[in-house]
């Protein structure tokens, strides 16, 4: 029958390799985060600032600029 799934994992079953890979990566990242304060302390001022600039997009939301006209709800004296 064309288009029907006949074997493999059932829908929703996680891939074993993906689970193991995620577990390993989480462990590596946790270990590196524990070392981060010491590593940052060893950087020069310039290197610390560059690192913070690179990390900011992951910690702070990016603010979009406002372009064009928009209604503030206020009427100017010229409108009367």
Secondary structure, DSSP 8 states (H G I E B T S, - for coil): -TT---SSS-TT---HHHHHHHHHHHHHHHHHHHHHHHHHHHS-HHHHHHHHHHHHHHHS-------S----S---GGG-
